[in-house]
């Protein structure tokens, strides 16, 4: 009898702990709402969103759990820098928004100015539970916090993964964001976190925001990826975006493996002025959902962007490659193909050219 009570108590404790964790606001509306808007999407089939082509998430010879365990326990591949990464502390509020500037905050978080407006992408600037359990920022890469950002005109979220959709950062920015663009399903998180629905434009692939006077035209485009916040898989959409405003075009690539979308984007939109492209957290075991180095070169050549800034590295170790390998990859591609690469340290202010401006040497 005593043993039964002890076991029952342990089970009850585990259940209560699990319920407490899942009730954390960061999980948002865990029971993803399958609204008519989602179900009517051409990309929603058999109860979930699908890529444009078959995309197995795991492609390795080992079982997925074995590969993930190896990644978590391996200490031989220099995945984490021994010293603090180089970063520049910039007074972001003093930057002139009437200049074409970009600032990277590590991983896939960055801000850029276009046509006098401030755009912010996938900001992950705080380390709080539960995301802090899953990923730890490199020393020196975490010098920016939400309160250092200026007011943001337009926030763009590419998908729901923890390294892109960060509850504590968005909580802190809630009163200082003018409007949000995001793929289908993400609005449920944002409204749960206090963002007014009228400030959110939720989009399917190939949908555009329109051309209201004084507002950017934002087009939601495909990537080859997946979504899950905890257990439910592919219940929200993943995306890339093109922002067209004041004669300039900026492409936000989001996460995703290589496919024909880059050539298609060039065919539809012509050469973009600046492309932020994924470069990091790649591995042969998941080569279809993240961009491998050789595929990054193909993507850049297909897209024919005038200027390229590679992201998705420099802050978290989510794959087996050395932490600084993406830098070498990007520089090698730029040298071989004559790419105007704008990669710079975290926090450094980078000027890019737009429209008919003559490219700087």
Residue pairs with C-beta under 8 A, 6 or more apart in sequence:
21 130
22 30
22 230
24 129
24 130
25 167
25 171
25 192
25 193
26 128
26 129
26 130
26 131
26 167
26 168
27 130
27 229
27 230
28 167
28 188
28 189
28 192
28 193
28 229
29 188
29 189
29 192
30 229
30 230
30 232
31 232
32 185
32 188
32 232
32 235
32 236
33 188
34 47
34 235
37 184
37 202
38 44
38 49
38 184
38 185
38 235
41 49
41 184
41 204
41 237
42 204
43 49
43 50
43 52
43 204
43 205
43 237
44 50
48 233
48 234
48 235
49 184
49 185
49 227
49 234
49 235
49 236
49 237
49 238
50 234
51 222
51 224
51 225
51 226
52 222
52 224
52 259
52 261
53 224
53 259
55 224
55 225
55 226
55 257
55 288
55 289
56 288
57 226
57 286
57 288
57 289
58 64
58 67
58 285
58 286
59 284
59 285
59 286
59 287
59 288
60 67
60 283
60 284
60 285
60 286
62 70
62 285
64 285
67 285
70 320
71 283
71 319
71 320
74 320
77 320
77 321
77 322
78 322
78 323
79 317
79 319
79 320
79 321
79 322
79 323
80 138
80 317
80 323
81 138
81 139
81 323
81 324
83 139
83 140
84 138
84 139
84 140
85 106
85 138
85 139
85 140
85 141
85 314
85 315
85 345
85 346
86 140
86 345
86 346
87 106
87 140
87 141
87 143
87 345
87 346
87 347
88 345
88 346
88 347
88 348
88 349
89 143
89 347
90 103
90 347
90 348
90 349
92 103
92 111
92 144
92 148
92 149
92 150
93 148
93 149
93 150
95 101
95 103
95 113
95 150
95 349
96 113
97 113
97 116
97 117
97 118
97 150
98 113
98 116
99 113
99 351
100 112
100 113
100 114
100 248
100 351
100 352
100 353
100 354
100 357
101 112
101 113
101 349
101 350
101 351
101 352
102 110
102 111
102 112
102 113
102 274
102 309
102 342
102 349
102 350
102 351
102 352
103 110
103 111
103 112
103 347
103 348
103 349
103 350
104 110
104 309
104 311
104 314
104 344
104 346
104 347
104 348
104 350
105 111
105 123
105 124
105 125
105 144
105 346
105 347
106 137
106 138
106 141
106 142
106 314
106 315
106 346
107 122
107 124
107 163
107 280
107 311
107 312
107 313
107 314
107 315
107 316
108 121
108 122
108 124
108 158
108 163
108 164
108 254
108 255
108 278
108 311
108 312
109 120
109 121
109 122
109 123
109 124
109 125
110 120
110 121
110 122
110 276
110 309
110 311
111 118
111 119
111 120
111 121
111 149
111 152
112 119
112 121
112 250
112 274
112 352
113 119
114 216
114 243
114 245
114 246
114 248
114 250
114 354
115 216
115 245
115 246
115 247
115 248
116 246
117 153
117 154
117 216
117 245
118 150
118 151
118 152
118 153
118 154
119 152
119 153
119 154
119 155
119 156
119 216
119 243
119 250
120 149
120 152
120 154
120 155
120 156
120 173
120 177
121 155
121 156
121 157
121 158
121 252
121 276
122 156
122 157
122 158
122 163
122 164
122 165
123 146
123 149
123 155
123 166
123 169
123 170
123 173
124 131
124 163
124 164
124 166
124 169
124 315
125 142
125 144
125 145
125 146
125 149
125 166
125 169
125 172
126 145
126 146
126 166
126 168
126 169
126 172
127 136
127 137
127 142
128 167
128 168
131 162
131 163
131 166
131 167
131 168
134 162
135 162
135 163
135 316
135 317
135 318
136 316
137 315
137 316
138 314
138 315
138 316
138 317
138 323
140 346
141 314
141 315
141 346
142 315
143 346
143 347
144 346
144 347
145 172
146 169
146 172
146 173
147 172
149 173
149 176
151 176
151 177
151 178
152 173
152 176
152 177
152 178
153 178
153 179
154 177
154 178
154 179
154 180
154 181
154 216
154 218
154 243
155 173
155 177
155 179
155 180
155 181
156 180
156 181
156 182
156 218
156 241
156 243
156 252
157 164
157 165
157 180
157 181
157 182
157 183
157 186
157 190
158 164
158 182
158 183
158 223
158 238
158 239
158 240
158 241
158 252
158 254
158 255
159 165
159 183
159 186
159 223
159 225
159 227
159 236
159 237
159 238
159 239
159 254
159 255
160 185
160 186
160 189
160 227
160 228
160 229
160 236
160 238
161 227
161 228
161 229
161 255
162 229
163 316
163 318
164 254
164 255
165 186
165 189
165 229
167 189
167 193
170 190
170 193
170 195
171 193
171 194
174 193
174 194
174 195
177 195
177 199
178 199
179 199
179 200
179 201
180 190
180 195
180 199
180 200
180 201
181 201
181 203
181 209
181 218
181 220
181 241
182 190
182 200
182 201
182 202
182 203
182 239
183 202
183 203
183 204
183 205
183 220
183 236
183 237
183 238
183 239
184 202
184 203
184 204
184 236
184 237
185 202
185 227
185 235
185 236
185 237
186 202
186 236
186 237
187 197
187 200
187 202
188 236
190 200
191 197
191 200
201 209
201 218
203 209
203 218
203 220
203 239
204 220
204 237
205 220
205 221
205 222
205 237
205 239
206 219
206 220
206 221
206 222
207 219
207 220
208 217
208 218
208 219
208 220
209 215
209 216
209 217
209 218
209 219
210 217
211 217
215 245
216 243
216 244
216 245
217 243
217 244
217 245
218 241
218 242
218 243
218 244
219 241
219 242
219 244
219 269
220 239
220 240
220 241
221 239
221 240
221 241
221 242
221 261
221 265
222 239
222 240
222 256
222 261
223 238
223 239
223 240
223 253
223 254
223 255
223 256
223 261
224 256
224 257
224 258
224 259
224 261
224 288
224 289
225 238
225 254
225 255
225 256
225 257
225 289
225 290
226 233
226 234
226 238
226 289
227 233
227 234
227 235
227 236
227 237
227 238
228 234
228 235
229 236
238 254
238 255
238 256
239 254
240 251
240 252
240 253
240 254
240 256
240 261
241 251
241 252
241 254
242 249
242 250
242 251
242 252
242 265
242 269
242 272
243 249
243 250
243 251
243 252
244 269
246 354
246 355
247 354
247 355
247 356
248 273
248 274
248 354
248 355
249 269
249 270
249 271
249 272
249 273
249 274
249 354
250 272
250 273
250 274
250 275
250 276
251 265
251 272
251 274
251 275
251 276
251 277
251 303
251 305
252 276
253 275
253 276
253 277
253 278
253 299
254 278
255 278
255 289
255 290
255 312
256 278
256 289
256 290
256 291
257 287
257 288
257 289
257 290
257 291
257 292
257 295
258 291
258 292
258 295
258 296
258 298
258 299
260 302
262 298
262 299
262 302
262 303
263 302
263 303
265 272
265 303
266 302
266 303
266 304
271 303
271 304
271 305
271 306
272 303
272 305
272 306
273 305
273 306
273 307
273 352
273 353
273 354
273 355
274 305
274 306
274 307
274 308
274 309
274 342
274 352
274 354
275 300
275 303
275 305
275 307
275 308
275 309
276 309
276 310
276 311
277 291
277 296
277 299
277 300
277 303
277 308
277 309
277 310
277 311
278 290
278 291
278 296
278 310
278 311
278 312
279 291
279 293
279 296
279 310
279 311
279 312
279 313
279 326
279 329
279 330
280 310
280 311
280 312
280 313
280 314
280 319
280 321
280 326
281 290
281 312
281 313
281 316
281 318
281 319
282 290
282 291
282 292
282 293
282 319
282 321
283 290
283 319
283 320
283 321
284 292
287 295
290 312
290 319
291 299
293 329
296 310
296 329
296 330
296 333
297 333
297 336
297 337
300 308
300 333
300 337
300 339
301 337
306 340
306 353
306 359
307 340
307 341
307 342
307 352
307 353
307 359
308 330
308 334
308 339
308 340
308 341
308 342
309 341
309 342
309 343
309 344
309 350
309 352
310 326
310 329
310 330
310 341
310 343
312 326
313 323
313 326
313 327
314 323
314 326
314 327
314 346
315 346
317 323
327 343
330 341
330 343
331 341
331 343
333 339
333 341
334 340
334 341
340 359
342 350
342 352
344 350
351 360
353 359
353 360
